[in-house]
Amino acid sequence: MQINRRDFVKSLGAGAAVALIAGATSTSKSFAAATKVAGNSDKAMLYDSSKCVGCRACQNACKQWNHQPAESIGYNGIYDNPQDLSPDTWTLIKYAESDKDNELLLCKYQCMHCTQAACVKVCPTGALTHHAMGFVNYNKDLCCGCGYCREFCPFHIPQIEGNTITGKTLMEKCTFCQDRVSIGQPTACSAACPAGALIFGDRSDLVALGKQRAATLKSSYPGTTFYGEKELGGLHVLYVLTDLPEMFKFPTDPEVPQMAFAWQDVIQPIGWAVGGLTILGLGLNYLVARASKNITKEK
């Protein structure tokens, strides 16, 4: 049977259409899965900004446990040093000025370990998954360094590190001390906090404690907010904030971008399908050309 160029192009189009239909069906299922909420038996951390003294014991403990080098911006940064998260800094205490008498607001920044995690959704290699205890599990050996996790994260947490020699890039972020938590130990940062500002435990217990603490602080700090109970299906790093979330640079209503669903369930499958069909077409074209050449020789 002979296959001309027009028939081949039609087959490519049909294949892409099948992939599009399959992707759209998968996307509808993904939107339904986006209603997933955190489990009562999940593990979590609760950070109380009113109790934090800014000692950075949590920050140092994270570096020590994960064997990360120290970072500094010199002596100009009085409060924030370093100024932001990086591939070598996965948790960070930062300061912001409040509207109330120039009061300094302290906050701990790290991966939020969302239940509805955009990073897990868009990761093409399965390097990011949900652990049975609720947090976002990270297998660095599977990371391809594509950076999709950072692009779609509502908090812009993942940090991308590149190797100038090999060209290989990797993502770095808080792992929730998965090597400690999985054997019954608390996270390194929570174990190091001397002020009781950061505690580790069952998420359901911490939600109740966080709500109680926020209600108590309302009289002194009217803007007090308990953050993380329901955001993105429930965060596994919960916050008692002495002011509104935006004062701490947190989105008031974080969402997984709809493009994240389209990217994983429609665009990428079409790319793989078209790529596969292209390779198949090239192979078929080679066989047809070879057969034609043999026929010519026989004549």
C-alpha positions, 0 to 999 in steps of 0.5 A: 500500500502506498502512502502519499504526503497528503495522507501522512499529513492527515494522519498527523492531524488525526493523531493530534485531535485524538490527543487533544480530546484525551487531554481535554477529558483529563483536564476536566478530571483535574479540575475536579481533583482541585477540590482536594483538601488536607487530611486530618492525619497529615503532618504540618508546622504552625508558625506564630509571628507574634512569638518569633524573636528573629533569632534565625535558629530555624534558618540555621538548623535547616542549613545544618541538616541539609548541609547548605553553605552560609550566604551573606549580602554583606553588612548593608542588609541589617534585617534581611540577610540573605534577602531572599530564598535561594538554592542554598537557603530553603527557609528564611526569616524576613522583616517587613515594616508595619503601618502601625508605628513602624513596627517590624513584622517577622515572618518565616518563608519556605515552601508551603506544601500545598494540598492543591500543589501547582508544582506537583501538577506541572512536574513532567518527571514525577520528581514532585509528588504528595507524601502520604503525610500530606507534604510535597515530597521531592525526589531530586534524582528525577528533576530535569530542571525545567522550572515549570514548578517555579513558574506556576507556584503561587508563592514563587518558592522553588529555586532553580540552580544551574551548573555552568559546566554541564548545563544541568539545572535542578530545583531546590526547595524545602523538603519538609525534612522528609528524611526526618518526618518519615521516621517520626522526627519533627522537622529540623527547623521546628526542633530548633525554635527556642521561642515556641514560635514554630511547632510541628505536629498533626495538622488538625491539632495545629489548625485548632491551636492556630485559630485559638491563638489568632482569636486571642491576639485580635484584641492587641492586633486587629489585623491578626489572620490565621493563614493556611487552613483552607488556602489551596486545599490547606497548607502544611505550613500554617501561619498566625500572622499579626497583620493581614496576609498582604503585609507579609507579601502573601497572596490573599487568595492563592490559586493554582493557575488554570494554565497549569491544568492545560499545560499538563493535561493538554499541551504536553500530551499533544506535544508528545503525541505529535512528536511520536507521530513525527518520528513514526512518519520519518521512519515510514518515509525512510522505508517507503524511500528505500522500497522505491529505491530497490524497485528502481534498481530492479528495473 
